[in-house]
Amino acid sequence: MREDEDDDLDAPPIWFAGQHLPPDARRMGLSHHVGEGAILDFAGRLDSAKPVHRITAWVLLLVFGLPVVLSVLRLVAAL
């Protein structure tokens, strides 16, 4: 066992769902059972060393960022 790993033998394995949620999300009550928590858990599992994971991160950024950009453009056009 490496030094940076927890010595807690009662903790669930790292590959179980919900193990990659940030502590702040856990304190807010998010888990992998709700949509926002599932997205955070999924994004937390991405590894930047793998090209497929990088592509997935960019696709997620586009999927969640594009509606915001389009809404801002619509507001600017209405002025």
mmCIF file of the N, C-alpha and C atoms, coordinates in Angstrom:
data_MODEL
# 
_entry.id   MODEL 
# 
loop_
_atom_site.group_PDB 
_atom_site.id 
_atom_site.type_symbol 
_atom_site.label_atom_id 
_atom_site.label_alt_id 
_atom_site.label_comp_id 
_atom_site.label_asym_id 
_atom_site.label_entity_id 
_atom_site.label_seq_id 
_atom_site.pdbx_PDB_ins_code 
_atom_site.Cartn_x 
_atom_site.Cartn_y 
_atom_site.Cartn_z 
_atom_site.occupancy 
_atom_site.B_iso_or_equiv 
_atom_site.pdbx_formal_charge 
_atom_site.auth_seq_id 
_atom_site.auth_comp_id 
_atom_site.auth_asym_id 
_atom_site.auth_atom_id 
_atom_site.pdbx_PDB_model_num 
ATOM 1   N N  . MET A 1 1  ? 0.845   -1.177 0.000   1.00 0.00 ? 1  MET A N  1 
ATOM 2   C CA . MET A 1 1  ? 0.000   0.000  0.000   1.00 0.00 ? 1  MET A CA 1 
ATOM 3   C C  . MET A 1 1  ? 0.892   1.242  0.000   1.00 0.00 ? 1  MET A C  1 
ATOM 4   N N  . ARG A 1 2  ? 0.571   2.222  -0.845  1.00 0.00 ? 2  ARG A N  1 
ATOM 5   C CA . ARG A 1 2  ? 1.355   3.447  -0.910  1.00 0.00 ? 2  ARG A CA 1 
ATOM 6   C C  . ARG A 1 2  ? 1.066   4.327  0.295   1.00 0.00 ? 2  ARG A C  1 
ATOM 7   N N  . GLU A 1 3  ? 1.970   5.279  0.531   1.00 0.00 ? 3  GLU A N  1 
ATOM 8   C CA . GLU A 1 3  ? 1.815   6.165  1.680   1.00 0.00 ? 3  GLU A CA 1 
ATOM 9   C C  . GLU A 1 3  ? 0.641   7.109  1.535   1.00 0.00 ? 3  GLU A C  1 
ATOM 10  N N  . ASP A 1 4  ? 0.320   7.530  0.296   1.00 0.00 ? 4  ASP A N  1 
ATOM 11  C CA . ASP A 1 4  ? -0.746  8.504  0.113   1.00 0.00 ? 4  ASP A CA 1 
ATOM 12  C C  . ASP A 1 4  ? -2.137  7.874  0.117   1.00 0.00 ? 4  ASP A C  1 
ATOM 13  N N  . GLU A 1 5  ? -2.227  6.560  0.189   1.00 0.00 ? 5  GLU A N  1 
ATOM 14  C CA . GLU A 1 5  ? -3.527  5.894  0.251   1.00 0.00 ? 5  GLU A CA 1 
ATOM 15  C C  . GLU A 1 5  ? -4.016  5.852  1.689   1.00 0.00 ? 5  GLU A C  1 
ATOM 16  N N  . ASP A 1 6  ? -5.339  5.882  1.829   1.00 0.00 ? 6  ASP A N  1 
ATOM 17  C CA . ASP A 1 6  ? -5.916  5.773  3.165   1.00 0.00 ? 6  ASP A CA 1 
ATOM 18  C C  . ASP A 1 6  ? -5.707  4.365  3.700   1.00 0.00 ? 6  ASP A C  1 
ATOM 19  N N  . ASP A 1 7  ? -5.543  4.286  4.997   1.00 0.00 ? 7  ASP A N  1 
ATOM 20  C CA . ASP A 1 7  ? -5.398  2.983  5.643   1.00 0.00 ? 7  ASP A CA 1 
ATOM 21  C C  . ASP A 1 7  ? -6.736  2.449  6.128   1.00 0.00 ? 7  ASP A C  1 
ATOM 22  N N  . ASP A 1 8  ? -7.828  3.123  5.767   1.00 0.00 ? 8  ASP A N  1 
ATOM 23  C CA . ASP A 1 8  ? -9.158  2.719  6.200   1.00 0.00 ? 8  ASP A CA 1 
ATOM 24  C C  . ASP A 1 8  ? -9.600  1.487  5.412   1.00 0.00 ? 8  ASP A C  1 
ATOM 25  N N  . LEU A 1 9  ? -9.588  0.341  6.049   1.00 0.00 ? 9  LEU A N  1 
ATOM 26  C CA . LEU A 1 9  ? -9.977  -0.908 5.380   1.00 0.00 ? 9  LEU A CA 1 
ATOM 27  C C  . LEU A 1 9  ? -11.484 -1.038 5.238   1.00 0.00 ? 9  LEU A C  1 
ATOM 28  N N  . ASP A 1 10 ? -12.263 -0.236 5.992   1.00 0.00 ? 10 ASP A N  1 
ATOM 29  C CA . ASP A 1 10 ? -13.715 -0.284 5.898   1.00 0.00 ? 10 ASP A CA 1 
ATOM 30  C C  . ASP A 1 10 ? -14.259 0.579  4.766   1.00 0.00 ? 10 ASP A C  1 
ATOM 31  N N  . ALA A 1 11 ? -13.429 1.403  4.156   1.00 0.00 ? 11 ALA A N  1 
ATOM 32  C CA . ALA A 1 11 ? -13.869 2.272  3.070   1.00 0.00 ? 11 ALA A CA 1 
ATOM 33  C C  . ALA A 1 11 ? -14.150 1.424  1.822   1.00 0.00 ? 11 ALA A C  1 
ATOM 34  N N  . PRO A 1 12 ? -15.141 1.839  1.040   1.00 0.00 ? 12 PRO A N  1 
ATOM 35  C CA . PRO A 1 12 ? -15.431 1.090  -0.187  1.00 0.00 ? 12 PRO A CA 1 
ATOM 36  C C  . PRO A 1 12 ? -14.291 1.249  -1.188  1.00 0.00 ? 12 PRO A C  1 
ATOM 37  N N  . PRO A 1 13 ? -14.141 0.309  -2.089  1.00 0.00 ? 13 PRO A N  1 
ATOM 38  C CA . PRO A 1 13 ? -13.075 0.406  -3.103  1.00 0.00 ? 13 PRO A CA 1 
ATOM 39  C C  . PRO A 1 13 ? -13.231 1.647  -3.970  1.00 0.00 ? 13 PRO A C  1 
ATOM 40  N N  . ILE A 1 14 ? -12.137 2.104  -4.520  1.00 0.00 ? 14 ILE A N  1 
ATOM 41  C CA . ILE A 1 14 ? -12.116 3.339  -5.300  1.00 0.00 ? 14 ILE A CA 1 
ATOM 42  C C  . ILE A 1 14 ? -12.960 3.229  -6.564  1.00 0.00 ? 14 ILE A C  1 
ATOM 43  N N  . TRP A 1 15 ? -13.181 2.029  -7.079  1.00 0.00 ? 15 TRP A N  1 
ATOM 44  C CA . TRP A 1 15 ? -13.941 1.888  -8.328  1.00 0.00 ? 15 TRP A CA 1 
ATOM 45  C C  . TRP A 1 15 ? -15.440 1.921  -8.098  1.00 0.00 ? 15 TRP A C  1 
ATOM 46  N N  . PHE A 1 16 ? -15.906 1.934  -6.854  1.00 0.00 ? 16 PHE A N  1 
ATOM 47  C CA . PHE A 1 16 ? -17.337 2.067  -6.582  1.00 0.00 ? 16 PHE A CA 1 
ATOM 48  C C  . PHE A 1 16 ? -17.789 3.477  -6.961  1.00 0.00 ? 16 PHE A C  1 
ATOM 49  N N  . ALA A 1 17 ? -19.036 3.591  -7.389  1.00 0.00 ? 17 ALA A N  1 
ATOM 50  C CA . ALA A 1 17 ? -19.577 4.896  -7.775  1.00 0.00 ? 17 ALA A CA 1 
ATOM 51  C C  . ALA A 1 17 ? -19.593 5.842  -6.572  1.00 0.00 ? 17 ALA A C  1 
ATOM 52  N N  . GLY A 1 18 ? -19.356 7.101  -6.836  1.00 0.00 ? 18 GLY A N  1 
ATOM 53  C CA . GLY A 1 18 ? -19.405 8.109  -5.792  1.00 0.00 ? 18 GLY A CA 1 
ATOM 54  C C  . GLY A 1 18 ? -18.101 8.335  -5.061  1.00 0.00 ? 18 GLY A C  1 
ATOM 55  N N  . GLN A 1 19 ? -17.031 7.683  -5.469  1.00 0.00 ? 19 GLN A N  1 
ATOM 56  C CA . GLN A 1 19 ? -15.758 7.808  -4.755  1.00 0.00 ? 19 GLN A CA 1 
ATOM 57  C C  . GLN A 1 19 ? -14.925 8.990  -5.233  1.00 0.00 ? 19 GLN A C  1 
ATOM 58  N N  . HIS A 1 20 ? -15.343 9.666  -6.288  1.00 0.00 ? 20 HIS A N  1 
ATOM 59  C CA . HIS A 1 20 ? -14.559 10.762 -6.842  1.00 0.00 ? 20 HIS A CA 1 
ATOM 60  C C  . HIS A 1 20 ? -15.231 12.113 -6.646  1.00 0.00 ? 20 HIS A C  1 
ATOM 61  N N  . LEU A 1 21 ? -16.182 12.193 -5.747  1.00 0.00 ? 21 LEU A N  1 
ATOM 62  C CA . LEU A 1 21 ? -16.837 13.465 -5.472  1.00 0.00 ? 21 LEU A CA 1 
ATOM 63  C C  . LEU A 1 21 ? -15.936 14.321 -4.584  1.00 0.00 ? 21 LEU A C  1 
ATOM 64  N N  . PRO A 1 22 ? -15.855 15.621 -4.881  1.00 0.00 ? 22 PRO A N  1 
ATOM 65  C CA . PRO A 1 22 ? -15.070 16.497 -4.017  1.00 0.00 ? 22 PRO A CA 1 
ATOM 66  C C  . PRO A 1 22 ? -15.705 16.597 -2.627  1.00 0.00 ? 22 PRO A C  1 
ATOM 67  N N  . PRO A 1 23 ? -14.907 16.868 -1.605  1.00 0.00 ? 23 PRO A N  1 
ATOM 68  C CA . PRO A 1 23 ? -15.453 16.975 -0.244  1.00 0.00 ? 23 PRO A CA 1 
ATOM 69  C C  . PRO A 1 23 ? -16.530 18.051 -0.121  1.00 0.00 ? 23 PRO A C  1 
ATOM 70  N N  . ASP A 1 24 ? -16.388 19.155 -0.864  1.00 0.00 ? 24 ASP A N  1 
ATOM 71  C CA . ASP A 1 24 ? -17.405 20.205 -0.808  1.00 0.00 ? 24 ASP A CA 1 
ATOM 72  C C  . ASP A 1 24 ? -18.753 19.702 -1.314  1.00 0.00 ? 24 ASP A C  1 
ATOM 73  N N  . ALA A 1 25 ? -18.729 18.901 -2.351  1.00 0.00 ? 25 ALA A N  1 
ATOM 74  C CA . ALA A 1 25 ? -19.974 18.347 -2.897  1.00 0.00 ? 25 ALA A CA 1 
ATOM 75  C C  . ALA A 1 25 ? -20.610 17.386 -1.899  1.00 0.00 ? 25 ALA A C  1 
ATOM 76  N N  . ARG A 1 26 ? -19.804 16.621 -1.218  1.00 0.00 ? 26 ARG A N  1 
ATOM 77  C CA . ARG A 1 26 ? -20.342 15.708 -0.196  1.00 0.00 ? 26 ARG A CA 1 
ATOM 78  C C  . ARG A 1 26 ? -20.986 16.489 0.948   1.00 0.00 ? 26 ARG A C  1 
ATOM 79  N N  . ARG A 1 27 ? -20.343 17.594 1.352   1.00 0.00 ? 27 ARG A N  1 
ATOM 80  C CA . ARG A 1 27 ? -20.902 18.409 2.445   1.00 0.00 ? 27 ARG A CA 1 
ATOM 81  C C  . ARG A 1 27 ? -22.221 19.048 2.040   1.00 0.00 ? 27 ARG A C  1 
ATOM 82  N N  . MET A 1 28 ? -22.377 19.340 0.737   1.00 0.00 ? 28 MET A N  1 
ATOM 83  C CA . MET A 1 28 ? -23.631 19.918 0.249   1.00 0.00 ? 28 MET A CA 1 
ATOM 84  C C  . MET A 1 28 ? -24.726 18.869 0.127   1.00 0.00 ? 28 MET A C  1 
ATOM 85  N N  . GLY A 1 29 ? -24.381 17.620 0.289   1.00 0.00 ? 29 GLY A N  1 
ATOM 86  C CA . GLY A 1 29 ? -25.370 16.556 0.232   1.00 0.00 ? 29 GLY A CA 1 
ATOM 87  C C  . GLY A 1 29 ? -25.475 15.864 -1.120  1.00 0.00 ? 29 GLY A C  1 
ATOM 88  N N  . LEU A 1 30 ? -24.549 16.172 -2.029  1.00 0.00 ? 30 LEU A N  1 
ATOM 89  C CA . LEU A 1 30 ? -24.585 15.512 -3.336  1.00 0.00 ? 30 LEU A CA 1 
ATOM 90  C C  . LEU A 1 30 ? -24.024 14.106 -3.230  1.00 0.00 ? 30 LEU A C  1 
ATOM 91  N N  . SER A 1 31 ? -24.588 13.224 -4.009  1.00 0.00 ? 31 SER A N  1 
ATOM 92  C CA . SER A 1 31 ? -24.074 11.863 -4.109  1.00 0.00 ? 31 SER A CA 1 
ATOM 93  C C  . SER A 1 31 ? -24.182 11.453 -5.576  1.00 0.00 ? 31 SER A C  1 
ATOM 94  N N  . HIS A 1 32 ? -23.713 10.264 -5.885  1.00 0.00 ? 32 HIS A N  1 
ATOM 95  C CA . HIS A 1 32 ? -23.781 9.806  -7.273  1.00 0.00 ? 32 HIS A CA 1 
ATOM 96  C C  . HIS A 1 32 ? -25.201 9.431  -7.677  1.00 0.00 ? 32 HIS A C  1 
ATOM 97  N N  . HIS A 1 33 ? -26.140 9.524  -6.750  1.00 0.00 ? 33 HIS A N  1 
ATOM 98  C CA . HIS A 1 33 ? -27.537 9.184  -7.038  1.00 0.00 ? 33 HIS A CA 1 
ATOM 99  C C  . HIS A 1 33 ? -28.310 10.353 -7.652  1.00 0.00 ? 33 HIS A C  1 
ATOM 100 N N  . VAL A 1 34 ? -27.814 11.573 -7.512  1.00 0.00 ? 34 VAL A N  1 
ATOM 101 C CA . VAL A 1 34 ? -28.479 12.742 -8.097  1.00 0.00 ? 34 VAL A CA 1 
ATOM 102 C C  . VAL A 1 34 ? -27.701 13.160 -9.341  1.00 0.00 ? 34 VAL A C  1 
ATOM 103 N N  . GLY A 1 35 ? -28.359 13.839 -10.250 1.00 0.00 ? 35 GLY A N  1 
ATOM 104 C CA . GLY A 1 35 ? -27.752 14.194 -11.531 1.00 0.00 ? 35 GLY A CA 1 
ATOM 105 C C  . GLY A 1 35 ? -26.465 14.989 -11.401 1.00 0.00 ? 35 GLY A C  1 
ATOM 106 N N  . GLU A 1 36 ? -26.488 16.043 -10.595 1.00 0.00 ? 36 GLU A N  1 
ATOM 107 C CA . GLU A 1 36 ? -25.300 16.882 -10.454 1.00 0.00 ? 36 GLU A CA 1 
ATOM 108 C C  . GLU A 1 36 ? -24.149 16.109 -9.829  1.00 0.00 ? 36 GLU A C  1 
ATOM 109 N N  . GLY A 1 37 ? -24.450 15.294 -8.849  1.00 0.00 ? 37 GLY A N  1 
ATOM 110 C CA . GLY A 1 37 ? -23.405 14.491 -8.212  1.00 0.00 ? 37 GLY A CA 1 
ATOM 111 C C  . GLY A 1 37 ? -22.846 13.435 -9.148  1.00 0.00 ? 37 GLY A C  1 
ATOM 112 N N  . ALA A 1 38 ? -23.698 12.868 -9.993  1.00 0.00 ? 38 ALA A N  1 
ATOM 113 C CA . ALA A 1 38 ? -23.236 11.862 -10.949 1.00 0.00 ? 38 ALA A CA 1 
ATOM 114 C C  . ALA A 1 38 ? -22.300 12.484 -11.975 1.00 0.00 ? 38 ALA A C  1 
ATOM 115 N N  . ILE A 1 39 ? -22.613 13.707 -12.408 1.00 0.00 ? 39 ILE A N  1 
ATOM 116 C CA . ILE A 1 39 ? -21.738 14.387 -13.368 1.00 0.00 ? 39 ILE A CA 1 
ATOM 117 C C  . ILE A 1 39 ? -20.398 14.706 -12.716 1.00 0.00 ? 39 ILE A C  1 
ATOM 118 N N  . LEU A 1 40 ? -20.427 15.193 -11.482 1.00 0.00 ? 40 LEU A N  1 
ATOM 119 C CA . LEU A 1 40 ? -19.175 15.470 -10.763 1.00 0.00 ? 40 LEU A CA 1 
ATOM 120 C C  . LEU A 1 40 ? -18.355 14.200 -10.565 1.00 0.00 ? 40 LEU A C  1 
ATOM 121 N N  . ASP A 1 41 ? -19.028 13.121 -10.232 1.00 0.00 ? 41 ASP A N  1 
ATOM 122 C CA . ASP A 1 41 ? -18.327 11.849 -10.034 1.00 0.00 ? 41 ASP A CA 1 
ATOM 123 C C  . ASP A 1 41 ? -17.709 11.373 -11.342 1.00 0.00 ? 41 ASP A C  1 
ATOM 124 N N  . PHE A 1 42 ? -18.467 11.485 -12.434 1.00 0.00 ? 42 PHE A N  1 
ATOM 125 C CA . PHE A 1 42 ? -17.952 11.084 -13.741 1.00 0.00 ? 42 PHE A CA 1 
ATOM 126 C C  . PHE A 1 42 ? -16.751 11.933 -14.141 1.00 0.00 ? 42 PHE A C  1 
ATOM 127 N N  . ALA A 1 43 ? -16.874 13.246 -13.990 1.00 0.00 ? 43 ALA A N  1 
ATOM 128 C CA . ALA A 1 43 ? -15.776 14.143 -14.354 1.00 0.00 ? 43 ALA A CA 1 
ATOM 129 C C  . ALA A 1 43 ? -14.558 13.915 -13.468 1.00 0.00 ? 43 ALA A C  1 
ATOM 130 N N  . GLY A 1 44 ? -14.776 13.531 -12.222 1.00 0.00 ? 44 GLY A N  1 
ATOM 131 C CA . GLY A 1 44 ? -13.660 13.262 -11.316 1.00 0.00 ? 44 GLY A CA 1 
ATOM 132 C C  . GLY A 1 44 ? -12.877 12.021 -11.692 1.00 0.00 ? 44 GLY A C  1 
ATOM 133 N N  . ARG A 1 45 ? -13.482 11.145 -12.446 1.00 0.00 ? 45 ARG A N  1 
ATOM 134 C CA . ARG A 1 45 ? -12.801 9.915  -12.864 1.00 0.00 ? 45 ARG A CA 1 
ATOM 135 C C  . ARG A 1 45 ? -11.941 10.110 -14.114 1.00 0.00 ? 45 ARG A C  1 
ATOM 136 N N  . LEU A 1 46 ? -12.098 11.243 -14.793 1.00 0.00 ? 46 LEU A N  1 
ATOM 137 C CA . LEU A 1 46 ? -11.338 11.476 -16.018 1.00 0.00 ? 46 LEU A CA 1 
ATOM 138 C C  . LEU A 1 46 ? -9.859  11.663 -15.698 1.00 0.00 ? 46 LEU A C  1 
ATOM 139 N N  . ASP A 1 47 ? -9.020  11.080 -16.534 1.00 0.00 ? 47 ASP A N  1 
ATOM 140 C CA . ASP A 1 47 ? -7.568  11.140 -16.370 1.00 0.00 ? 47 ASP A CA 1 
ATOM 141 C C  . ASP A 1 47 ? -6.982  11.925 -17.539 1.00 0.00 ? 47 ASP A C  1 
ATOM 142 N N  . SER A 1 48 ? -6.322  13.046 -17.245 1.00 0.00 ? 48 SER A N  1 
ATOM 143 C CA . SER A 1 48 ? -5.822  13.910 -18.311 1.00 0.00 ? 48 SER A CA 1 
ATOM 144 C C  . SER A 1 48 ? -4.700  13.279 -19.119 1.00 0.00 ? 48 SER A C  1 
ATOM 145 N N  . ALA A 1 49 ? -4.139  12.186 -18.658 1.00 0.00 ? 49 ALA A N  1 
ATOM 146 C CA . ALA A 1 49 ? -3.076  11.516 -19.403 1.00 0.00 ? 49 ALA A CA 1 
ATOM 147 C C  . ALA A 1 49 ? -3.627  10.667 -20.551 1.00 0.00 ? 49 ALA A C  1 
ATOM 148 N N  . LYS A 1 50 ? -4.918  10.385 -20.526 1.00 0.00 ? 50 LYS A N  1 
ATOM 149 C CA . LYS A 1 50 ? -5.530  9.556  -21.566 1.00 0.00 ? 50 LYS A CA 1 
ATOM 150 C C  . LYS A 1 50 ? -6.217  10.448 -22.599 1.00 0.00 ? 50 LYS A C  1 
ATOM 151 N N  . PRO A 1 51 ? -5.880  10.297 -23.875 1.00 0.00 ? 51 PRO A N  1 
ATOM 152 C CA . PRO A 1 51 ? -6.464  11.155 -24.918 1.00 0.00 ? 51 PRO A CA 1 
ATOM 153 C C  . PRO A 1 51 ? -7.992  11.069 -24.997 1.00 0.00 ? 51 PRO A C  1 
ATOM 154 N N  . VAL A 1 52 ? -8.550  9.903  -24.824 1.00 0.00 ? 52 VAL A N  1 
ATOM 155 C CA . VAL A 1 52 ? -10.012 9.752  -24.887 1.00 0.00 ? 52 VAL A CA 1 
ATOM 156 C C  . VAL A 1 52 ? -10.668 10.529 -23.752 1.00 0.00 ? 52 VAL A C  1 
ATOM 157 N N  . HIS A 1 53 ? -10.049 10.557 -22.596 1.00 0.00 ? 53 HIS A N  1 
ATOM 158 C CA . HIS A 1 53 ? -10.605 11.296 -21.473 1.00 0.00 ? 53 HIS A CA 1 
ATOM 159 C C  . HIS A 1 53 ? -10.526 12.802 -21.725 1.00 0.00 ? 53 HIS A C  1 
ATOM 160 N N  . ARG A 1 54 ? -9.455  13.241 -22.391 1.00 0.00 ? 54 ARG A N  1 
ATOM 161 C CA . ARG A 1 54 ? -9.354  14.663 -22.735 1.00 0.00 ? 54 ARG A CA 1 
ATOM 162 C C  . ARG A 1 54 ? -10.458 15.057 -23.704 1.00 0.00 ? 54 ARG A C  1 
ATOM 163 N N  . ILE A 1 55 ? -10.715 14.218 -24.694 1.00 0.00 ? 55 ILE A N  1 
ATOM 164 C CA . ILE A 1 55 ? -11.784 14.489 -25.654 1.00 0.00 ? 55 ILE A CA 1 
ATOM 165 C C  . ILE A 1 55 ? -13.127 14.525 -24.938 1.00 0.00 ? 55 ILE A C  1 
ATOM 166 N N  . THR A 1 56 ? -13.335 13.605 -24.035 1.00 0.00 ? 56 THR A N  1 
ATOM 167 C CA . THR A 1 56 ? -14.577 13.573 -23.258 1.00 0.00 ? 56 THR A CA 1 
ATOM 168 C C  . THR A 1 56 ? -14.744 14.844 -22.445 1.00 0.00 ? 56 THR A C  1 
ATOM 169 N N  . ALA A 1 57 ? -13.674 15.337 -21.850 1.00 0.00 ? 57 ALA A N  1 
ATOM 170 C CA . ALA A 1 57 ? -13.741 16.572 -21.067 1.00 0.00 ? 57 ALA A CA 1 
ATOM 171 C C  . ALA A 1 57 ? -14.102 17.758 -21.954 1.00 0.00 ? 57 ALA A C  1 
ATOM 172 N N  . TRP A 1 58 ? -13.531 17.829 -23.156 1.00 0.00 ? 58 TRP A N  1 
ATOM 173 C CA . TRP A 1 58 ? -13.871 18.908 -24.079 1.00 0.00 ? 58 TRP A CA 1 
ATOM 174 C C  . TRP A 1 58 ? -15.324 18.824 -24.526 1.00 0.00 ? 58 TRP A C  1 
ATOM 175 N N  . VAL A 1 59 ? -15.807 17.614 -24.769 1.00 0.00 ? 59 VAL A N  1 
ATOM 176 C CA . VAL A 1 59 ? -17.212 17.449 -25.158 1.00 0.00 ? 59 VAL A CA 1 
ATOM 177 C C  . VAL A 1 59 ? -18.130 17.885 -24.019 1.00 0.00 ? 59 VAL A C  1 
ATOM 178 N N  . LEU A 1 60 ? -17.790 17.510 -22.797 1.00 0.00 ? 60 LEU A N  1 
ATOM 179 C CA . LEU A 1 60 ? -18.584 17.949 -21.645 1.00 0.00 ? 60 LEU A CA 1 
ATOM 180 C C  . LEU A 1 60 ? -18.578 19.467 -21.528 1.00 0.00 ? 60 LEU A C  1 
ATOM 181 N N  . LEU A 1 61 ? -17.422 20.070 -21.741 1.00 0.00 ? 61 LEU A N  1 
ATOM 182 C CA . LEU A 1 61 ? -17.323 21.525 -21.681 1.00 0.00 ? 61 LEU A CA 1 
ATOM 183 C C  . LEU A 1 61 ? -18.218 22.176 -22.729 1.00 0.00 ? 61 LEU A C  1 
ATOM 184 N N  . LEU A 1 62 ? -18.224 21.627 -23.942 1.00 0.00 ? 62 LEU A N  1 
ATOM 185 C CA . LEU A 1 62 ? -19.092 22.159 -24.993 1.00 0.00 ? 62 LEU A CA 1 
ATOM 186 C C  . LEU A 1 62 ? -20.567 21.961 -24.669 1.00 0.00 ? 62 LEU A C  1 
ATOM 187 N N  . VAL A 1 63 ? -20.915 20.783 -24.186 1.00 0.00 ? 63 VAL A N  1 
ATOM 188 C CA . VAL A 1 63 ? -22.322 20.480 -23.890 1.00 0.00 ? 63 VAL A CA 1 
ATOM 189 C C  . VAL A 1 63 ? -22.870 21.404 -22.807 1.00 0.00 ? 63 VAL A C  1 
ATOM 190 N N  . PHE A 1 64 ? -22.074 21.687 -21.788 1.00 0.00 ? 64 PHE A N  1 
ATOM 191 C CA . PHE A 1 64 ? -22.564 22.515 -20.694 1.00 0.00 ? 64 PHE A CA 1 
ATOM 192 C C  . PHE A 1 64 ? -22.269 23.996 -20.897 1.00 0.00 ? 64 PHE A C  1 
ATOM 193 N N  . GLY A 1 65 ? -21.280 24.330 -21.710 1.00 0.00 ? 65 GLY A N  1 
ATOM 194 C CA . GLY A 1 65 ? -20.928 25.728 -21.904 1.00 0.00 ? 65 GLY A CA 1 
ATOM 195 C C  . GLY A 1 65 ? -21.631 26.390 -23.066 1.00 0.00 ? 65 GLY A C  1 
ATOM 196 N N  . LEU A 1 66 ? -21.933 25.642 -24.108 1.00 0.00 ? 66 LEU A N  1 
ATOM 197 C CA . LEU A 1 66 ? -22.548 26.219 -25.301 1.00 0.00 ? 66 LEU A CA 1 
ATOM 198 C C  . LEU A 1 66 ? -23.909 26.862 -25.022 1.00 0.00 ? 66 LEU A C  1 
ATOM 199 N N  . PRO A 1 67 ? -24.800 26.263 -24.246 1.00 0.00 ? 67 PRO A N  1 
ATOM 200 C CA . PRO A 1 67 ? -26.072 26.943 -23.951 1.00 0.00 ? 67 PRO A CA 1 
ATOM 201 C C  . PRO A 1 67 ? -25.880 28.282 -23.229 1.00 0.00 ? 67 PRO A C  1 
ATOM 202 N N  . VAL A 1 68 ? -24.881 28.370 -22.374 1.00 0.00 ? 68 VAL A N  1 
ATOM 203 C CA . VAL A 1 68 ? -24.614 29.623 -21.678 1.00 0.00 ? 68 VAL A CA 1 
ATOM 204 C C  . VAL A 1 68 ? -24.146 30.686 -22.672 1.00 0.00 ? 68 VAL A C  1 
ATOM 205 N N  . VAL A 1 69 ? -23.221 30.311 -23.546 1.00 0.00 ? 69 VAL A N  1 
ATOM 206 C CA . VAL A 1 69 ? -22.718 31.252 -24.552 1.00 0.00 ? 69 VAL A CA 1 
ATOM 207 C C  . VAL A 1 69 ? -23.848 31.709 -25.466 1.00 0.00 ? 69 VAL A C  1 
ATOM 208 N N  . LEU A 1 70 ? -24.681 30.795 -25.900 1.00 0.00 ? 70 LEU A N  1 
ATOM 209 C CA . LEU A 1 70 ? -25.796 31.161 -26.775 1.00 0.00 ? 70 LEU A CA 1 
ATOM 210 C C  . LEU A 1 70 ? -26.797 32.069 -26.060 1.00 0.00 ? 70 LEU A C  1 
ATOM 211 N N  . SER A 1 71 ? -27.047 31.851 -24.800 1.00 0.00 ? 71 SER A N  1 
ATOM 212 C CA . SER A 1 71 ? -27.946 32.711 -24.033 1.00 0.00 ? 71 SER A CA 1 
ATOM 213 C C  . SER A 1 71 ? -27.381 34.127 -23.900 1.00 0.00 ? 71 SER A C  1 
ATOM 214 N N  . VAL A 1 72 ? -26.092 34.218 -23.653 1.00 0.00 ? 72 VAL A N  1 
ATOM 215 C CA . VAL A 1 72 ? -25.462 35.539 -23.553 1.00 0.00 ? 72 VAL A CA 1 
ATOM 216 C C  . VAL A 1 72 ? -25.514 36.253 -24.891 1.00 0.00 ? 72 VAL A C  1 
ATOM 217 N N  . LEU A 1 73 ? -25.254 35.528 -25.976 1.00 0.00 ? 73 LEU A N  1 
ATOM 218 C CA . LEU A 1 73 ? -25.356 36.143 -27.311 1.00 0.00 ? 73 LEU A CA 1 
ATOM 219 C C  . LEU A 1 73 ? -26.776 36.610 -27.603 1.00 0.00 ? 73 LEU A C  1 
ATOM 220 N N  . ARG A 1 74 ? -27.761 35.847 -27.188 1.00 0.00 ? 74 ARG A N  1 
ATOM 221 C CA . ARG A 1 74 ? -29.165 36.254 -27.382 1.00 0.00 ? 74 ARG A CA 1 
ATOM 222 C C  . ARG A 1 74 ? -29.477 37.505 -26.595 1.00 0.00 ? 74 ARG A C  1 
ATOM 223 N N  . LEU A 1 75 ? -28.948 37.633 -25.376 1.00 0.00 ? 75 LEU A N  1 
ATOM 224 C CA . LEU A 1 75 ? -29.167 38.831 -24.570 1.00 0.00 ? 75 LEU A CA 1 
ATOM 225 C C  . LEU A 1 75 ? -28.480 40.041 -25.196 1.00 0.00 ? 75 LEU A C  1 
ATOM 226 N N  . VAL A 1 76 ? -27.271 39.858 -25.690 1.00 0.00 ? 76 VAL A N  1 
ATOM 227 C CA . VAL A 1 76 ? -26.540 40.958 -26.319 1.00 0.00 ? 76 VAL A CA 1 
ATOM 228 C C  . VAL A 1 76 ? -27.256 41.399 -27.600 1.00 0.00 ? 76 VAL A C  1 
ATOM 229 N N  . ALA A 1 77 ? -27.771 40.456 -28.357 1.00 0.00 ? 77 ALA A N  1 
ATOM 230 C CA . ALA A 1 77 ? -28.479 40.784 -29.598 1.00 0.00 ? 77 ALA A CA 1 
ATOM 231 C C  . ALA A 1 77 ? -29.784 41.526 -29.317 1.00 0.00 ? 77 ALA A C  1 
ATOM 232 N N  . ALA A 1 78 ? -30.385 41.278 -28.165 1.00 0.00 ? 78 ALA A N  1 
ATOM 233 C CA . ALA A 1 78 ? -31.660 41.933 -27.821 1.00 0.00 ? 78 ALA A CA 1 
ATOM 234 C C  . ALA A 1 78 ? -31.441 43.389 -27.405 1.00 0.00 ? 78 ALA A C  1 
ATOM 235 N N  . LEU A 1 79 ? -30.214 43.758 -27.073 1.00 0.00 ? 79 LEU A N  1 
ATOM 236 C CA . LEU A 1 79 ? -29.950 45.141 -26.680 1.00 0.00 ? 79 LEU A CA 1 
ATOM 237 C C  . LEU A 1 79 ? -29.899 45.991 -27.865 1.00 0.00 ? 79 LEU A C  1 
# 
